[in-house]
Amino acid sequence: MTDTDSIVGAKAKRARDAAGLSLRDVSRALPEVPGTDPSAMSERERGSRSWTVEQVVKVAPLYGVSPASLLPENDSEDTDP
């Protein structure tokens, strides 16, 4: 997987841990979101599986954070076109 997957996974794990949730809790809270079973979420947190936009958007509020807080920081300079 990519560095982005690893970064999002690490941030998501920290947020989940801070929220006091288990992977099973996440799976039970989001049954309508594909790929949120405990095994798949564990792989995502380790960076060995990609995240979908829907997964990031749905897990963030469950963890008490914004979706943007789970994404890598943008280190590039903004430039005018």
Buried (B, 14 or more C-beta within 10 A) or exposed (E): BEEEBBBBBBBBBBBBEEBEBEBEBBBEBBEEBEBBBBEBBBBBBBBEBBBEEBBBEBBBEBBEBEBEBBBEEEEEEEEEE
